[in-house]
């Protein structure tokens, strides 16, 4: 092995240098690609993925079943016990027309 390296070191170094050069050349030669279109793009007002009405609105047909799936419930039950780890408490005024949520921070 020592004899082989002594006799062929120049060939090994030249081959390695050529390999590195070829990789560097390919990295430099392959330029990034960009999308380009020679066609004119349509005006924003005439183009959409769905048909537009003259005022810009769209018509959507939803079945009763689909409407019931996406409709939120009329009353949402919320039970807040803590806000960021601190106990929350409700506070009513005398006439009970106002309600507030209080968070007391005790150190």
TIRO-2110 file (N, C-alpha, C; in Angstrom, 1 decimal):
// TIRO-2110
0.8, -1.2, 0.0, N, 1, A
0.0, 0.0, 0.0, CA, 1, A
0.9, 1.3, 0.0, C, 1, A
2.0, 1.2, 0.8, N, 2, A
2.8, 2.4, 0.8, CA, 2, A
3.5, 2.6, -0.5, C, 2, A
3.8, 1.5, -1.1, N, 3, A
4.5, 1.6, -2.5, CA, 3, A
3.5, 2.2, -3.5, C, 3, A
2.2, 1.8, -3.4, N, 4, A
1.2, 2.3, -4.3, CA, 4, A
1.0, 3.8, -4.2, C, 4, A
0.9, 4.2, -2.9, N, 5, A
0.8, 5.7, -2.7, CA, 5, A
2.0, 6.5, -3.1, C, 5, A
3.2, 5.9, -2.9, N, 6, A
4.4, 6.6, -3.4, CA, 6, A
4.4, 6.8, -4.9, C, 6, A
3.9, 5.8, -5.6, N, 7, A
4.0, 5.8, -7.1, CA, 7, A
2.8, 6.6, -7.7, C, 7, A
1.7, 6.6, -7.0, N, 8, A
0.5, 7.2, -7.7, CA, 8, A
-0.1, 8.4, -6.9, C, 8, A
0.6, 9.0, -6.1, N, 9, A
0.1, 10.1, -5.3, CA, 9, A
-0.4, 11.3, -6.2, C, 9, A
0.3, 11.5, -7.3, N, 10, A
0.0, 12.6, -8.2, CA, 10, A
-1.3, 12.3, -8.9, C, 10, A
-1.5, 11.1, -9.3, N, 11, A
-2.8, 10.7, -10.0, CA, 11, A
-4.0, 10.8, -9.0, C, 11, A
-3.8, 10.4, -7.7, N, 12, A
-4.8, 10.5, -6.7, CA, 12, A
-5.2, 11.9, -6.4, C, 12, A
-4.2, 12.8, -6.3, N, 13, A
-4.5, 14.2, -6.0, CA, 13, A
-5.2, 14.8, -7.2, C, 13, A
-4.7, 14.5, -8.4, N, 14, A
-5.3, 15.1, -9.6, CA, 14, A
-6.8, 14.6, -9.7, C, 14, A
-7.0, 13.4, -9.5, N, 15, A
-8.4, 12.8, -9.6, CA, 15, A
-9.3, 13.4, -8.6, C, 15, A
-8.8, 13.6, -7.4, N, 16, A
-9.6, 14.2, -6.3, CA, 16, A
-9.9, 15.7, -6.6, C, 16, A
-8.9, 16.4, -7.1, N, 17, A
-9.1, 17.8, -7.5, CA, 17, A
-10.1, 17.9, -8.6, C, 17, A
-10.1, 17.0, -9.6, N, 18, A
-11.0, 17.1, -10.7, CA, 18, A
-12.5, 16.8, -10.2, C, 18, A
-12.6, 15.8, -9.3, N, 19, A
-13.9, 15.5, -8.7, CA, 19, A
-14.5, 16.7, -8.0, C, 19, A
-13.7, 17.4, -7.1, N, 20, A
-14.2, 18.5, -6.4, CA, 20, A
-14.5, 19.7, -7.4, C, 20, A
-13.7, 19.9, -8.4, N, 21, A
-14.0, 20.9, -9.4, CA, 21, A
-15.3, 20.6, -10.1, C, 21, A
-15.5, 19.4, -10.5, N, 22, A
-16.8, 19.0, -11.2, CA, 22, A
-18.0, 19.3, -10.3, C, 22, A
-17.9, 19.0, -9.1, N, 23, A
-19.1, 19.3, -8.2, CA, 23, A
-19.3, 20.8, -8.1, C, 23, A
-18.2, 21.5, -7.9, N, 24, A
-18.3, 23.0, -7.8, CA, 24, A
-18.9, 23.6, -9.1, C, 24, A
-18.4, 23.1, -10.2, N, 25, A
-18.9, 23.6, -11.5, CA, 25, A
-20.4, 23.3, -11.6, C, 25, A
-20.9, 22.1, -11.3, N, 26, A
-22.3, 21.7, -11.4, CA, 26, A
-23.1, 22.6, -10.5, C, 26, A
-22.6, 22.9, -9.3, N, 27, A
-23.4, 23.7, -8.4, CA, 27, A
-23.5, 25.1, -8.9, C, 27, A
-22.5, 25.6, -9.6, N, 28, A
-22.5, 27.0, -10.1, CA, 28, A
-23.3, 27.0, -11.4, C, 28, A
-23.2, 26.0, -12.2, N, 29, A
-23.9, 26.0, -13.6, CA, 29, A
-25.4, 25.8, -13.5, C, 29, A
-25.9, 25.1, -12.5, N, 30, A
-27.3, 24.9, -12.4, CA, 30, A
-27.9, 26.0, -11.7, C, 30, A
-28.5, 26.9, -12.4, N, 31, A
-29.1, 28.1, -11.8, CA, 31, A
-30.5, 27.8, -11.3, C, 31, A
-30.9, 28.6, -10.4, N, 32, A
-32.3, 28.4, -9.8, CA, 32, A
-33.3, 28.8, -10.9, C, 32, A
-34.5, 28.1, -10.9, N, 33, A
-35.5, 28.4, -11.9, CA, 33, A
-36.6, 29.3, -11.4, C, 33, A
-37.1, 30.1, -12.2, N, 34, A
-38.2, 31.0, -11.9, CA, 34, A
-39.4, 30.8, -12.8, C, 34, A
-40.6, 30.9, -12.3, N, 35, A
-41.7, 30.8, -13.2, CA, 35, A
-41.9, 32.1, -14.0, C, 35, A
-42.1, 31.9, -15.3, N, 36, A
-42.4, 33.0, -16.1, CA, 36, A
-43.4, 32.6, -17.1, C, 36, A
-44.3, 33.6, -17.4, N, 37, A
-45.4, 33.3, -18.4, CA, 37, A
-45.4, 34.4, -19.4, C, 37, A
-45.4, 34.0, -20.7, N, 38, A
-45.4, 35.0, -21.7, CA, 38, A
-46.9, 35.5, -22.0, C, 38, A
-47.8, 34.7, -21.5, N, 39, A
-49.3, 35.1, -21.7, CA, 39, A
-49.6, 36.2, -20.7, C, 39, A
-50.6, 37.0, -21.1, N, 40, A
-51.0, 38.1, -20.3, CA, 40, A
-51.9, 37.5, -19.2, C, 40, A
-51.8, 38.0, -18.0, N, 41, A
-52.6, 37.5, -16.9, CA, 41, A
-54.0, 38.2, -16.9, C, 41, A
-55.0, 37.5, -16.6, N, 42, A
-56.3, 38.2, -16.7, CA, 42, A
-56.5, 39.2, -15.5, C, 42, A
-57.3, 40.2, -15.8, N, 43, A
-57.5, 41.2, -14.8, CA, 43, A
-58.1, 40.6, -13.5, C, 43, A
-57.8, 41.1, -12.4, N, 44, A
-58.3, 40.5, -11.1, CA, 44, A
-59.8, 40.5, -11.0, C, 44, A
-60.5, 41.5, -11.6, N, 45, A
-61.9, 41.5, -11.5, CA, 45, A
-62.6, 40.5, -12.4, C, 45, A
-62.0, 40.0, -13.5, N, 46, A
-62.6, 38.9, -14.3, CA, 46, A
-62.2, 37.5, -13.9, C, 46, A
-61.3, 37.3, -13.0, N, 47, A
-60.8, 36.0, -12.8, CA, 47, A
-61.0, 35.6, -11.3, C, 47, A
-61.6, 34.4, -11.2, N, 48, A
-61.7, 33.8, -9.8, CA, 48, A
-61.9, 32.3, -10.0, C, 48, A
-61.7, 31.5, -9.0, N, 49, A
-61.9, 30.1, -9.1, CA, 49, A
-63.4, 29.7, -9.1, C, 49, A
-64.2, 30.6, -8.6, N, 50, A
-65.7, 30.4, -8.7, CA, 50, A
-66.3, 31.5, -9.4, C, 50, A
-67.5, 31.3, -10.0, N, 51, A
-68.1, 32.4, -10.8, CA, 51, A
-68.4, 33.6, -9.8, C, 51, A
-68.1, 34.8, -10.3, N, 52, A
-68.4, 36.0, -9.5, CA, 52, A
-69.7, 36.7, -10.0, C, 52, A
-70.5, 37.3, -9.2, N, 53, A
-71.5, 38.2, -9.6, CA, 53, A
-70.9, 39.5, -9.9, C, 53, A
-71.7, 40.4, -10.5, N, 54, A
-71.2, 41.7, -10.9, CA, 54, A
-70.7, 42.5, -9.7, C, 54, A
-71.3, 42.3, -8.5, N, 55, A
-70.9, 43.1, -7.4, CA, 55, A
-69.7, 42.4, -6.6, C, 55, A
-69.2, 41.3, -7.1, N, 56, A
-68.1, 40.6, -6.5, CA, 56, A
-68.5, 39.5, -5.6, C, 56, A
-69.8, 39.3, -5.3, N, 57, A
-70.2, 38.3, -4.4, CA, 57, A
-70.3, 36.9, -5.1, C, 57, A
-70.5, 35.9, -4.4, N, 58, A
-70.6, 34.5, -5.0, CA, 58, A
-71.9, 33.9, -4.4, C, 58, A
-72.5, 33.0, -5.2, N, 59, A
-73.7, 32.2, -4.8, CA, 59, A
-73.2, 30.9, -4.3, C, 59, A
-73.7, 30.5, -3.1, N, 60, A
-73.4, 29.2, -2.5, CA, 60, A
-74.7, 28.5, -2.2, C, 60, A
-74.8, 27.2, -2.6, N, 61, A
-76.0, 26.4, -2.3, CA, 61, A
-75.6, 25.5, -1.2, C, 61, A
-76.3, 25.6, 0.0, N, 62, A
-76.0, 24.7, 1.1, CA, 62, A
-77.3, 24.0, 1.5, C, 62, A
-77.2, 22.7, 1.7, N, 63, A
-78.4, 21.9, 2.0, CA, 63, A
-78.7, 22.2, 3.5, C, 63, A
-79.9, 21.8, 3.9, N, 64, A
-80.3, 22.0, 5.3, CA, 64, A
-79.4, 21.2, 6.3, C, 64, A
-79.0, 20.0, 5.8, N, 65, A
-78.1, 19.1, 6.6, CA, 65, A
-76.7, 19.8, 6.8, C, 65, A
-76.2, 20.4, 5.8, N, 66, A
-74.9, 21.0, 5.9, CA, 66, A
-75.0, 22.3, 6.8, C, 66, A
-76.1, 23.0, 6.6, N, 67, A
-76.3, 24.2, 7.5, CA, 67, A
-76.4, 23.8, 8.9, C, 67, A
-77.0, 22.7, 9.3, N, 68, A
-77.1, 22.3, 10.7, CA, 68, A
-75.8, 21.9, 11.2, C, 68, A
-74.9, 21.3, 10.4, N, 69, A
-73.6, 20.9, 10.8, CA, 69, A
-72.7, 22.1, 11.2, C, 69, A
-72.8, 23.2, 10.4, N, 70, A
-71.9, 24.3, 10.6, CA, 70, A
-72.5, 25.4, 11.5, C, 70, A
-73.8, 25.3, 11.8, N, 71, A
-74.4, 26.3, 12.6, CA, 71, A
-74.0, 26.1, 14.1, C, 71, A
-73.6, 27.1, 14.8, N, 72, A
-73.2, 27.0, 16.2, CA, 72, A
-74.5, 26.9, 17.1, C, 72, A
-74.4, 26.3, 18.2, N, 73, A
-75.6, 26.2, 19.1, CA, 73, A
-76.0, 27.6, 19.5, C, 73, A
-77.3, 27.7, 19.8, N, 74, A
-77.9, 29.0, 20.2, CA, 74, A
-77.3, 29.5, 21.5, C, 74, A
-77.1, 28.6, 22.5, N, 75, A
-76.6, 29.0, 23.8, CA, 75, A
-75.3, 28.2, 24.0, C, 75, A
-74.3, 28.9, 24.3, N, 76, A
-73.0, 28.2, 24.5, CA, 76, A
-72.7, 28.2, 26.0, C, 76, A
-72.6, 27.0, 26.6, N, 77, A
-72.3, 26.9, 28.1, CA, 77, A
-70.8, 27.1, 28.3, C, 77, A
-70.4, 28.1, 29.1, N, 78, A
-69.0, 28.3, 29.4, CA, 78, A
-68.9, 28.3, 30.9, C, 78, A
-67.9, 27.5, 31.4, N, 79, A
-67.6, 27.5, 32.8, CA, 79, A
-66.2, 27.8, 33.0, C, 79, A
-65.9, 29.1, 33.4, N, 80, A
-64.5, 29.5, 33.6, CA, 80, A
-64.2, 29.4, 35.1, C, 80, A
-63.3, 28.5, 35.4, N, 81, A
-62.8, 28.3, 36.8, CA, 81, A
-61.5, 29.0, 37.1, C, 81, A
-60.7, 29.0, 36.1, N, 82, A
-59.4, 29.7, 36.3, CA, 82, A
-59.0, 30.5, 35.0, C, 82, A
-58.3, 31.6, 35.2, N, 83, A
-57.7, 32.3, 34.1, CA, 83, A
-56.2, 32.4, 34.4, C, 83, A
-55.4, 31.7, 33.5, N, 84, A
-54.0, 31.6, 33.6, CA, 84, A
-53.6, 31.1, 35.0, C, 84, A
-54.3, 30.1, 35.5, N, 85, A
-53.9, 29.5, 36.8, CA, 85, A
-54.4, 30.2, 38.0, C, 85, A
-55.2, 31.3, 37.8, N, 86, A
-55.7, 32.0, 39.0, CA, 86, A
-57.2, 31.9, 39.0, C, 86, A
-57.8, 31.6, 40.2, N, 87, A
-59.2, 31.4, 40.3, CA, 87, A
-60.0, 32.6, 39.9, C, 87, A
-61.0, 32.4, 39.1, N, 88, A
-61.9, 33.5, 38.6, CA, 88, A
-63.2, 33.5, 39.5, C, 88, A
-63.8, 34.7, 39.6, N, 89, A
-65.0, 34.8, 40.4, CA, 89, A
-65.9, 35.7, 39.7, C, 89, A
-67.2, 35.5, 39.8, N, 90, A
-68.2, 36.4, 39.2, CA, 90, A
-68.7, 37.4, 40.2, C, 90, A
-69.0, 38.6, 39.7, N, 91, A
-69.4, 39.7, 40.5, CA, 91, A
-70.7, 40.3, 39.9, C, 91, A
-71.8, 40.4, 40.7, N, 92, A
-73.0, 41.0, 40.2, CA, 92, A
-73.2, 42.3, 40.9, C, 92, A
-73.7, 43.3, 40.2, N, 93, A
-74.1, 44.6, 40.8, CA, 93, A
-75.5, 44.4, 41.5, C, 93, A
-75.9, 45.5, 42.2, N, 94, A
-77.2, 45.4, 42.9, CA, 94, A
-78.4, 45.2, 42.0, C, 94, A
-78.4, 45.9, 40.9, N, 95, A
-79.6, 45.7, 40.0, CA, 95, A
-79.4, 44.5, 39.1, C, 95, A
-78.4, 43.7, 39.2, N, 96, A
-78.1, 42.5, 38.4, CA, 96, A
-78.2, 42.7, 36.9, C, 96, A
-78.0, 44.0, 36.5, N, 97, A
-78.0, 44.2, 35.0, CA, 97, A
-76.6, 44.1, 34.5, C, 97, A
-75.6, 44.2, 35.4, N, 98, A
-74.2, 44.0, 35.0, CA, 98, A
-73.6, 42.8, 35.6, C, 98, A
-72.8, 42.2, 34.8, N, 99, A
-72.0, 41.0, 35.3, CA, 99, A
-70.6, 41.3, 35.0, C, 99, A
-69.7, 40.9, 35.8, N, 100, A
-68.3, 41.0, 35.5, CA, 100, A
-67.5, 39.8, 36.0, C, 100, A
-66.3, 39.6, 35.5, N, 101, A
-65.5, 38.5, 35.8, CA, 101, A
-64.3, 39.1, 36.5, C, 101, A
-64.0, 38.6, 37.7, N, 102, A
-62.9, 39.2, 38.5, CA, 102, A
-61.9, 38.1, 38.7, C, 102, A
-60.6, 38.5, 38.6, N, 103, A
-59.5, 37.6, 38.9, CA, 103, A
-58.7, 38.2, 40.0, C, 103, A
-58.6, 37.5, 41.1, N, 104, A
-57.9, 38.0, 42.2, CA, 104, A
-56.5, 37.4, 42.3, C, 104, A
-55.4, 38.2, 42.3, N, 105, A
-54.1, 37.6, 42.4, CA, 105, A
-53.6, 37.8, 43.8, C, 105, A
-53.4, 36.7, 44.5, N, 106, A
-52.9, 36.8, 45.9, CA, 106, A
-51.4, 36.3, 45.9, C, 106, A
-50.6, 37.1, 46.6, N, 107, A
-49.2, 36.7, 46.7, CA, 107, A
-48.8, 36.1, 48.0, C, 107, A
END
